[in-house]
Amino acid sequence: MAFSSRLRRAAAIPVAAGLVLTAACSSGDSGTEPGVTSAPCPGSVHKDRGCIYLGVLSDLANGPFTALGASMNEGQLAFWNTVNEAGGIGGYDIDITTYTRNTSLDPRTHRTAYTEIEPHVLALAMSFGTGQTIAMLNQMDADDMVSVAATQWSGWNYRSADRNLVLSAGYSYCTEAVTGLDWFTRAHYAPRNIAVVAYRGNYGGDYASGALKWAIANGATIADRIDTGPNGEVGNQDGPVEEILAAAPDLVMLATGPAETAEIVGKLVKSGYTGRFLGSLPTWNAALLQTPAAPALTALYNYTTPVDSWSGTSLGAQHARAAVENEPSNFGYSLGWAISYPLKALLKAAANEGELTRAGLRRTITDLRPDGEGMVAIHPAGAAGPDLDLEWSSVFEPDKQAPMGARAVEVGYQGATLGKLSLHEPCTRL
């Protein structure tokens, strides 16, 4: 079913005027659970249904991952629109527009926005930013606020870390690095001297930890582990480039944003570096094909994601394509769609049990087994740890002629190293 023009218009509302809507919309009928009303959702044509309000806290404008965050939001809007068109859940439509707020990935803005929308929502359809979400866990715990993770930190797969509050889909940044290196070894060459350039914090730390685990298991060396940050904070990537040239690695792994990826790759190749690059999923943006680094990226760079490609054959990919009229501009659309499966499964299970309350959702998470329709691997929700045998990766390379500027080299790849590792806790805790 086509992505409706109503939802396309709604996608822009939170960025431009999200605060205006709060006063106009009820947080719930008197005496009922926050985020659940008997009144229809704003603008809904289904007047016989109530409304479940879900919150979204994401980088939708003026942040380092705006292109990804905005595209993921579009994927979630399309996903929940499809759910509503198919009959909703338990007699309710789902609204993720009214209480969507742009955080620009700023921790203070994230906290303020959470405090603002918390009284009005049943759960969070997205909380973008690992550190931002971790910083809110104490409050979320007190509020019984379940959230979908919009990041791949390994802690979301362990109940000891996420307190049975955070739903996730796909691999972690840590296991992404492990599986990505297995694929790289098979497809290109066995790296012996690896440099890792990563954002400070849980994203970069998790990815770097995975690279180290792979190196130890496969007799390779981490030649350099280089911390960096968004250019908006550090100015440029000249320092990491100099360190990489001095270390002379045969592979550079990246856990940065797209702007930093383009700068690092472009400057290294211009300086004579001849090795290859492997990036985590947030490193890519199709707009990089319009930068001076495009030739170097096209020739020497791959990135990985935990979801099927836009043109994939999985049932989930087919449904995601059918939900929009035009090809999205960024692969984040598919990611936003895919990470929504666990919350849909949770809402359906809770509705069947008469548990559409915050505490009820939290209770229902235990032993939940969401179906990702072949589009994404989903670990059993509420389990003590992940089932690593379920994980797989999709590998892409830049291609101007391909959908969203990247061609799927392989989908569903599983390597050998992950099964040899003993992982019983998050790869990093910061």
VEXNUTOR-375222 format. One record per residue (C-alpha): x, y, z; residue number from 0. Coordinates in nm, 4 decimals, m for minus. Layout:
<doro <X,Y,Z>,NUM>
...
END
This chain:
<doro <0.0000,0.0000,0.0000>,0>
<doro <0.1353,0.3408,m0.0903>,1>
<doro <0.2803,0.5675,0.1744>,2>
<doro <m0.0034,0.8182,0.2128>,3>
<doro <0.0378,1.1888,0.1456>,4>
<doro <m0.1032,1.2514,0.4941>,5>
<doro <0.1886,1.0699,0.6545>,6>
<doro <0.4386,1.2294,0.4189>,7>
<doro <0.3173,1.5682,0.5405>,8>
<doro <0.3175,1.4482,0.9007>,9>
<doro <0.6803,1.3410,0.8790>,10>
<doro <0.7831,1.7057,0.8602>,11>
<doro <0.5677,1.8252,1.1478>,12>
<doro <0.7894,1.7325,1.4458>,13>
<doro <1.0913,1.9150,1.3080>,14>
<doro <0.9093,2.2341,1.2249>,15>
<doro <0.6354,2.2526,1.4816>,16>
<doro <0.6300,1.9458,1.7053>,17>
<doro <0.5873,2.1470,2.0242>,18>
<doro <0.2679,2.3039,1.8986>,19>
<doro <0.0870,1.9730,1.8820>,20>
<doro <0.1216,1.8733,2.2456>,21>
<doro <m0.1523,2.0973,2.3753>,22>
<doro <m0.3861,1.9897,2.0982>,23>
<doro <m0.3701,1.6159,2.1648>,24>
<doro <m0.4866,1.4192,2.4642>,25>
<doro <m0.2403,1.2007,2.6535>,26>
<doro <m0.5217,0.9638,2.7366>,27>
<doro <m0.8739,0.9487,2.8705>,28>
<doro <m0.9146,1.0456,3.2327>,29>
<doro <m0.8028,0.7595,3.4542>,30>
<doro <m0.6485,0.5535,3.1762>,31>
<doro <m0.2922,0.4601,3.0885>,32>
<doro <m0.0730,0.7307,2.9327>,33>
<doro <m0.0615,0.7051,2.5556>,34>
<doro <m0.3808,0.5016,2.5118>,35>
<doro <m0.7090,0.6752,2.4250>,36>
<doro <m1.0540,0.5697,2.3149>,37>
<doro <m1.0619,0.8710,2.0806>,38>
<doro <m0.9253,0.8211,1.7274>,39>
<doro <m0.5739,0.9283,1.6371>,40>
<doro <m0.5465,1.2822,1.4927>,41>
<doro <m0.6470,1.2775,1.1271>,42>
<doro <m0.7369,0.9081,1.1299>,43>
<doro <m1.0139,0.7905,0.8993>,44>
<doro <m1.0798,0.4996,1.1350>,45>
<doro <m1.3291,0.6614,1.3709>,46>
<doro <m1.4169,0.3282,1.5290>,47>
<doro <m1.0677,0.2833,1.6733>,48>
<doro <m0.8842,0.4332,1.9654>,49>
<doro <m0.5276,0.5568,1.9512>,50>
<doro <m0.1946,0.4375,2.0864>,51>
<doro <0.0610,0.7192,2.0979>,52>
<doro <0.4279,0.6289,2.0623>,53>
<doro <0.7125,0.8754,2.1039>,54>
<doro <1.0113,0.9319,1.8771>,55>
<doro <1.3368,1.0982,1.9864>,56>
<doro <1.5725,1.1202,1.6910>,57>
<doro <1.8282,1.3215,1.4967>,58>
<doro <1.5917,1.4726,1.2413>,59>
<doro <1.7717,1.8012,1.1719>,60>
<doro <2.1060,1.9727,1.2329>,61>
<doro <2.2851,1.6694,1.3781>,62>
<doro <2.5672,1.4398,1.2630>,63>
<doro <2.3264,1.1613,1.1630>,64>
<doro <2.0323,1.3653,1.0332>,65>
<doro <2.0184,1.1876,0.6969>,66>
<doro <2.0028,0.8497,0.8710>,67>
<doro <1.7659,0.9577,1.1482>,68>
<doro <1.5201,1.1269,0.9130>,69>
<doro <1.5218,0.8304,0.6770>,70>
<doro <1.4673,0.5842,0.9623>,71>
<doro <1.1741,0.7980,1.0741>,72>
<doro <1.0245,0.7698,0.7252>,73>
<doro <1.0618,0.3927,0.7437>,74>
<doro <0.8825,0.3816,1.0771>,75>
<doro <0.6035,0.6072,0.9544>,76>
<doro <0.5488,0.3772,0.6572>,77>
<doro <0.5608,0.0686,0.8805>,78>
<doro <0.2994,0.1905,1.1263>,79>
<doro <0.0813,0.3312,0.8499>,80>
<doro <0.0774,m0.0189,0.7014>,81>
<doro <m0.0178,m0.1625,1.0415>,82>
<doro <m0.3048,0.0859,1.0682>,83>
<doro <m0.4280,0.0144,0.7173>,84>
<doro <m0.4264,m0.3575,0.7983>,85>
<doro <m0.6585,m0.3084,1.0969>,86>
<doro <m0.4417,m0.1604,1.3686>,87>
<doro <m0.3671,m0.3444,1.6925>,88>
<doro <m0.6299,m0.4475,1.9467>,89>
<doro <m0.8834,m0.1903,1.8268>,90>
<doro <m0.6312,0.0945,1.8117>,91>
<doro <m0.4423,0.2814,1.5437>,92>
<doro <m0.0801,0.3719,1.6122>,93>
<doro <0.0372,0.7360,1.6085>,94>
<doro <0.4120,0.8072,1.5997>,95>
<doro <0.3838,1.1621,1.4637>,96>
<doro <0.2289,1.3684,1.7422>,97>
<doro <0.5064,1.3050,1.9928>,98>
<doro <0.8057,1.2988,1.7596>,99>
<doro <1.0849,1.5357,1.8581>,100>
<doro <1.4124,1.6319,1.6941>,101>
<doro <1.7090,1.5970,1.9298>,102>
<doro <1.9955,1.6642,1.6840>,103>
<doro <2.1708,1.3880,1.8842>,104>
<doro <2.2260,1.6368,2.1665>,105>
<doro <2.2028,1.4678,2.5113>,106>
<doro <2.0407,1.7668,2.6844>,107>
<doro <1.7829,1.8079,2.4099>,108>
<doro <1.7136,1.4337,2.4242>,109>
<doro <1.6495,1.4479,2.7990>,110>
<doro <1.4306,1.7584,2.7727>,111>
<doro <1.2279,1.6073,2.4902>,112>
<doro <1.1799,1.2829,2.6831>,113>
<doro <1.0509,1.4733,2.9857>,114>
<doro <0.8102,1.6645,2.7633>,115>
<doro <0.6548,1.3672,2.5846>,116>
<doro <0.6730,1.1074,2.8643>,117>
<doro <0.3283,1.1821,3.0137>,118>
<doro <0.1640,1.1348,2.6743>,119>
<doro <0.3041,0.8117,2.5267>,120>
<doro <0.2720,0.4396,2.5924>,121>
<doro <0.6242,0.3621,2.4665>,122>
<doro <0.8989,0.5013,2.2456>,123>
<doro <0.9046,0.3881,1.8838>,124>
<doro <1.2597,0.5219,1.8609>,125>
<doro <1.5310,0.6528,2.0900>,126>
<doro <1.8233,0.7549,1.8680>,127>
<doro <2.1673,0.7606,2.0280>,128>
<doro <2.3246,0.4966,2.2494>,129>
<doro <2.4667,0.7322,2.5102>,130>
<doro <2.1500,0.9393,2.5068>,131>
<doro <1.9335,0.6333,2.5736>,132>
<doro <2.1658,0.4893,2.8389>,133>
<doro <2.1566,0.8228,3.0212>,134>
<doro <1.7765,0.7961,3.0379>,135>
<doro <1.7549,0.4334,3.1578>,136>
<doro <1.7070,0.5224,3.5250>,137>
<doro <1.4139,0.7465,3.4376>,138>
<doro <1.2766,0.4977,3.1850>,139>
<doro <1.2993,0.2286,3.4525>,140>
<doro <1.0980,0.4419,3.6939>,141>
<doro <0.8453,0.5203,3.4193>,142>
<doro <0.8254,0.1610,3.2860>,143>
<doro <0.9013,0.3151,2.9461>,144>
<doro <0.9829,0.0540,2.6829>,145>
<doro <1.1734,0.1813,2.3800>,146>
<doro <1.2953,0.0643,2.0423>,147>
<doro <1.6716,0.1044,2.0076>,148>
<doro <1.7754,0.3098,1.7063>,149>
<doro <2.1366,0.2035,1.7548>,150>
<doro <2.3179,m0.1299,1.7567>,151>
<doro <2.5067,m0.1151,2.0888>,152>
<doro <2.5728,m0.4673,2.2143>,153>
<doro <2.4208,m0.3846,2.5537>,154>
<doro <2.0720,m0.3806,2.4042>,155>
<doro <2.1037,m0.7588,2.3666>,156>
<doro <2.1617,m0.8175,2.7387>,157>
<doro <1.8880,m0.7758,2.9973>,158>
<doro <2.1498,m0.6942,3.2593>,159>
<doro <2.2318,m0.3815,3.0583>,160>
<doro <1.8974,m0.2683,2.9156>,161>
<doro <1.6807,m0.3647,3.2180>,162>
<doro <1.4241,m0.5334,2.9945>,163>
<doro <1.3297,m0.1942,2.8513>,164>
<doro <1.4931,m0.1744,2.5083>,165>
<doro <1.3848,m0.3665,2.1988>,166>
<doro <1.6439,m0.4201,1.9270>,167>
<doro <1.6824,m0.5918,1.5915>,168>
<doro <1.9873,m0.7164,1.4049>,169>
<doro <2.3464,m0.7496,1.5135>,170>
<doro <2.5430,m0.5227,1.7471>,171>
<doro <2.8221,m0.2903,1.6365>,172>
<doro <3.0594,m0.5348,1.8045>,173>
<doro <2.9431,m0.8415,1.6143>,174>
<doro <2.9053,m0.6297,1.2989>,175>
<doro <3.2821,m0.5760,1.3040>,176>
<doro <3.3499,m0.9462,1.3609>,177>
<doro <3.1264,m1.0665,1.0783>,178>
<doro <3.2357,m0.7830,0.8504>,179>
<doro <3.5996,m0.8864,0.8878>,180>
<doro <3.5141,m1.2477,0.8075>,181>
<doro <3.3429,m1.1330,0.4893>,182>
<doro <3.6293,m0.8985,0.4036>,183>
<doro <3.8825,m1.1802,0.4408>,184>
<doro <3.6864,m1.4016,0.2064>,185>
<doro <3.6054,m1.1311,m0.0497>,186>
<doro <3.9332,m0.9355,m0.0582>,187>
<doro <4.2309,m1.0462,0.1520>,188>
<doro <4.3171,m1.1440,0.5085>,189>
<doro <4.4062,m0.8195,0.6897>,190>
<doro <4.7092,m0.8469,0.9150>,191>
<doro <4.7504,m0.4881,1.0315>,192>
<doro <4.4205,m0.3099,1.1021>,193>
<doro <4.3539,0.0512,1.1975>,194>
<doro <4.0203,0.1433,1.3567>,195>
<doro <3.8926,0.5018,1.3485>,196>
<doro <3.5902,0.5355,1.5736>,197>
<doro <3.3757,0.7906,1.7494>,198>
<doro <3.4341,0.8085,2.1213>,199>
<doro <3.1569,0.6371,2.3157>,200>
<doro <2.9499,0.3225,2.2871>,201>
<doro <2.9124,0.3201,1.9080>,202>
<doro <3.2818,0.3491,1.8284>,203>
<doro <3.3898,0.1548,2.1349>,204>
<doro <3.1621,m0.1376,2.0528>,205>
<doro <3.2810,m0.1556,1.6922>,206>
<doro <3.6479,m0.1292,1.7919>,207>
<doro <3.5993,m0.4012,2.0522>,208>
<doro <3.4615,m0.6326,1.7851>,209>
<doro <3.7581,m0.5609,1.5587>,210>
<doro <3.9957,m0.6450,1.8435>,211>
<doro <3.8139,m0.9695,1.9214>,212>
<doro <3.8366,m1.0713,1.5560>,213>
<doro <4.2050,m0.9813,1.5374>,214>
<doro <4.2895,m1.1904,1.8443>,215>
<doro <4.0923,m1.4875,1.7100>,216>
<doro <4.2544,m1.4676,1.3666>,217>
<doro <4.6145,m1.3781,1.4417>,218>
<doro <4.5928,m1.0197,1.3189>,219>
<doro <4.7071,m0.6968,1.4842>,220>
<doro <4.5250,m0.3745,1.5623>,221>
<doro <4.7910,m0.1328,1.4404>,222>
<doro <4.6104,0.1719,1.5732>,223>
<doro <4.2875,0.2516,1.7565>,224>
<doro <4.2070,0.6145,1.6832>,225>
<doro <3.9373,0.8039,1.8709>,226>
<doro <3.7628,1.0875,1.6922>,227>
<doro <3.4332,1.2749,1.6910>,228>
<doro <3.1961,1.4521,1.4529>,229>
<doro <3.3557,1.7360,1.2584>,230>
<doro <3.1163,1.9695,1.4360>,231>
<doro <3.3081,1.8888,1.7552>,232>
<doro <3.6656,1.8214,1.6402>,233>
<doro <3.6879,2.0426,1.3306>,234>
<doro <3.8392,1.7940,1.0859>,235>
<doro <3.9969,1.4500,1.0543>,236>
<doro <4.3555,1.5560,0.9836>,237>
<doro <4.4777,1.3937,1.3054>,238>
<doro <4.3333,1.0472,1.2324>,239>
<doro <4.4607,1.0659,0.8744>,240>
<doro <4.8147,1.1387,0.9945>,241>
<doro <4.8005,0.8539,1.2468>,242>
<doro <4.6784,0.6068,0.9865>,243>
<doro <4.9514,0.7020,0.7412>,244>
<doro <5.2089,0.6533,1.0161>,245>
<doro <5.0683,0.3125,1.1159>,246>
<doro <5.0541,0.1897,0.7523>,247>
<doro <4.7655,m0.0576,0.8015>,248>
<doro <4.6383,m0.2824,0.5257>,249>
<doro <4.2748,m0.2147,0.6263>,250>
<doro <4.1053,0.0870,0.7818>,251>
<doro <3.7825,0.0204,0.9708>,252>
<doro <3.5459,0.3110,1.0282>,253>
<doro <3.2826,0.3770,1.2941>,254>
<doro <3.2156,0.7452,1.2316>,255>
<doro <2.9546,0.9542,1.0557>,256>
<doro <2.9298,0.9918,0.6764>,257>
<doro <3.1050,1.3295,0.6636>,258>
<doro <3.4051,1.1984,0.8535>,259>
<doro <3.4131,0.8835,0.6406>,260>
<doro <3.4327,1.0849,0.3191>,261>
<doro <3.7056,1.3076,0.4582>,262>
<doro <3.9189,1.0234,0.5941>,263>
<doro <3.8903,0.8072,0.2832>,264>
<doro <3.9433,1.0972,0.0445>,265>
<doro <4.2476,1.2381,0.2242>,266>
<doro <4.4122,0.8995,0.2748>,267>
<doro <4.3791,0.7961,m0.0885>,268>
<doro <4.4999,1.1373,m0.2029>,269>
<doro <4.8032,1.0896,0.0240>,270>
<doro <4.8884,0.7578,m0.1388>,271>
<doro <4.7183,0.5026,0.0855>,272>
<doro <4.6365,0.1908,m0.1183>,273>
<doro <4.4548,m0.0288,0.1350>,274>
<doro <4.0805,m0.0746,0.1640>,275>
<doro <3.8104,0.0555,0.3986>,276>
<doro <3.5302,m0.1230,0.5840>,277>
<doro <3.2595,0.0835,0.7524>,278>
<doro <2.9841,0.0339,1.0072>,279>
<doro <2.6293,0.1047,0.8945>,280>
<doro <2.6172,0.4744,1.0055>,281>
<doro <2.9213,0.5611,0.7912>,282>
<doro <2.7268,0.5614,0.4658>,283>
<doro <2.5038,0.8208,0.3045>,284>
<doro <2.4236,0.8274,m0.0671>,285>
<doro <2.5121,1.1978,m0.0690>,286>
<doro <2.8784,1.0919,m0.0382>,287>
<doro <2.8649,1.0092,m0.4082>,288>
<doro <2.8433,1.3844,m0.4688>,289>
<doro <3.1658,1.4549,m0.2763>,290>
<doro <3.5254,1.4614,m0.4051>,291>
<doro <3.5795,1.1325,m0.2197>,292>
<doro <3.3292,0.9467,m0.4411>,293>
<doro <3.5873,0.7782,m0.6703>,294>
<doro <3.7898,0.6536,m0.3726>,295>
<doro <3.4791,0.5310,m0.1905>,296>
<doro <3.3504,0.3519,m0.4983>,297>
<doro <3.6822,0.1764,m0.5531>,298>
<doro <3.7921,0.0909,m0.1998>,299>
<doro <3.5043,0.1050,0.0523>,300>
<doro <3.2361,m0.1360,0.1721>,301>
<doro <2.9847,m0.0998,0.4526>,302>
<doro <2.7595,m0.3459,0.6310>,303>
<doro <2.4008,m0.3362,0.7590>,304>
<doro <2.1842,m0.5822,0.9559>,305>
<doro <1.8893,m0.5637,0.7138>,306>
<doro <1.7951,m0.6893,0.3698>,307>
<doro <1.8608,m0.4557,0.0794>,308>
<doro <1.5956,m0.2321,m0.0764>,309>
<doro <1.5669,m0.4710,m0.3707>,310>
<doro <1.5845,m0.7811,m0.1494>,311>
<doro <1.3589,m1.0836,m0.1824>,312>
<doro <1.2606,m1.1218,0.1840>,313>
<doro <0.8950,m1.0765,0.2719>,314>
<doro <0.9871,m0.7765,0.4850>,315>
<doro <1.1743,m0.6059,0.2008>,316>
<doro <0.8779,m0.6641,m0.0287>,317>
<doro <0.6399,m0.5096,0.2244>,318>
<doro <0.8735,m0.2137,0.2803>,319>
<doro <0.8867,m0.1436,m0.0943>,320>
<doro <0.5104,m0.1726,m0.1300>,321>
<doro <0.4555,0.0847,0.1445>,322>
<doro <0.6036,0.3786,m0.0494>,323>
<doro <0.5406,0.5273,m0.3898>,324>
<doro <0.9010,0.6270,m0.4579>,325>
<doro <1.2445,0.4890,m0.3753>,326>
<doro <1.3760,0.6401,m0.0498>,327>
<doro <1.6867,0.8553,m0.0599>,328>
<doro <1.8683,0.6646,0.2146>,329>
<doro <1.8962,0.3017,0.3318>,330>
<doro <1.7813,0.4195,0.6756>,331>
<doro <1.4246,0.3738,0.5488>,332>
<doro <1.4730,m0.0039,0.5483>,333>
<doro <1.6444,0.0085,0.8875>,334>
<doro <1.3609,0.2124,1.0393>,335>
<doro <1.1097,m0.0352,0.9014>,336>
<doro <1.3052,m0.3373,1.0280>,337>
<doro <1.3585,m0.2184,1.3858>,338>
<doro <0.9821,m0.1687,1.4231>,339>
<doro <0.8981,m0.5399,1.4152>,340>
<doro <0.9726,m0.6067,1.7850>,341>
<doro <0.7438,m0.3294,1.9106>,342>
<doro <0.4634,m0.4389,1.6798>,343>
<doro <0.4953,m0.7921,1.8181>,344>
<doro <0.5000,m0.6584,2.1738>,345>
<doro <0.1908,m0.4411,2.1253>,346>
<doro <m0.0007,m0.7302,1.9680>,347>
<doro <0.0967,m0.9693,2.2472>,348>
<doro <0.0098,m0.7152,2.5164>,349>
<doro <m0.3250,m0.6375,2.3515>,350>
<doro <m0.4098,m1.0084,2.3411>,351>
<doro <m0.3343,m1.0319,2.7135>,352>
<doro <m0.5216,m0.7134,2.8034>,353>
<doro <m0.1891,m0.5592,2.9032>,354>
<doro <m0.1778,m0.2333,2.7048>,355>
<doro <m0.0110,m0.0451,2.9871>,356>
<doro <0.3518,0.0472,3.0368>,357>
<doro <0.3988,m0.2111,3.3089>,358>
<doro <0.2088,m0.4615,3.0971>,359>
<doro <0.4387,m0.4082,2.8002>,360>
<doro <0.7400,m0.4615,3.0200>,361>
<doro <0.5981,m0.7859,3.1567>,362>
<doro <0.5058,m0.9074,2.8092>,363>
<doro <0.8596,m0.8633,2.6744>,364>
<doro <0.9697,m1.1827,2.8494>,365>
<doro <1.0229,m1.4679,2.6001>,366>
<doro <0.8785,m1.2648,2.3128>,367>
<doro <0.9949,m1.3932,1.9731>,368>
<doro <0.9261,m1.1283,1.7085>,369>
<doro <0.9225,m1.2186,1.3393>,370>
<doro <1.1378,m0.9956,1.1175>,371>
<doro <0.9841,m1.1406,0.7978>,372>
<doro <1.3299,m1.2433,0.6783>,373>
<doro <1.4345,m0.8790,0.6557>,374>
<doro <1.6277,m0.8716,0.9831>,375>
<doro <1.7388,m1.1178,1.2489>,376>
<doro <1.5697,m1.0518,1.5830>,377>
<doro <1.6950,m1.1996,1.9075>,378>
<doro <1.4311,m1.3329,2.1490>,379>
<doro <1.3187,m1.0306,2.3490>,380>
<doro <1.3620,m1.0584,2.7224>,381>
<doro <1.6322,m1.3255,2.6969>,382>
<doro <1.9438,m1.3002,2.9118>,383>
<doro <2.1626,m1.2633,2.6026>,384>
<doro <2.1588,m1.2798,2.2224>,385>
<doro <2.1380,m1.5897,2.0047>,386>
<doro <2.4433,m1.5199,1.7898>,387>
<doro <2.3584,m1.8068,1.5547>,388>
<doro <2.0714,m1.5947,1.4231>,389>
<doro <2.2861,m1.2995,1.3172>,390>
<doro <2.3812,m1.2158,0.9614>,391>
<doro <2.5047,m0.9154,0.7646>,392>
<doro <2.4353,m0.7458,0.4344>,393>
<doro <2.7384,m0.5993,0.2576>,394>
<doro <2.7221,m0.3036,0.0200>,395>
<doro <2.9466,m0.1073,m0.2112>,396>
<doro <2.8832,0.2437,m0.3495>,397>
<doro <2.7226,0.2450,m0.6937>,398>
<doro <2.5627,0.5521,m0.8493>,399>
<doro <2.3346,0.3351,m1.0601>,400>
<doro <2.2004,0.1280,m0.7703>,401>
<doro <1.9050,0.2079,m0.5424>,402>
<doro <2.0033,0.4666,m0.2814>,403>
<doro <2.3529,0.4824,m0.4293>,404>
<doro <2.4745,0.1429,m0.3092>,405>
<doro <2.4666,m0.2113,m0.4451>,406>
<doro <2.4211,m0.5165,m0.2252>,407>
<doro <2.7269,m0.7379,m0.2661>,408>
<doro <2.5912,m1.0053,m0.0348>,409>
<doro <2.2852,m1.0475,0.1875>,410>
<doro <2.2583,m1.2943,0.4734>,411>
<doro <2.6305,m1.3455,0.5222>,412>
<doro <2.7422,m1.5410,0.8292>,413>
<doro <3.1095,m1.5890,0.9119>,414>
<doro <3.2947,m1.8451,1.1200>,415>
<doro <3.4612,m1.6290,1.3852>,416>
<doro <3.1506,m1.5245,1.5789>,417>
<doro <3.0751,m1.8832,1.6757>,418>
<doro <3.4241,m1.9204,1.8204>,419>
<doro <3.3925,m1.6255,2.0556>,420>
<doro <3.2603,m1.6394,2.4097>,421>
<doro <3.0342,m1.3367,2.4446>,422>
<doro <2.8362,m1.3193,2.7687>,423>
<doro <2.8131,m0.9451,2.8254>,424>
<doro <2.8194,m0.6186,2.6283>,425>
<doro <3.1429,m0.5682,2.4359>,426>
<doro <3.1779,m0.2234,2.5886>,427>
<doro <3.0250,m0.0297,2.8769>,428>
<doro <3.0978,0.3418,2.8873>,429>
END
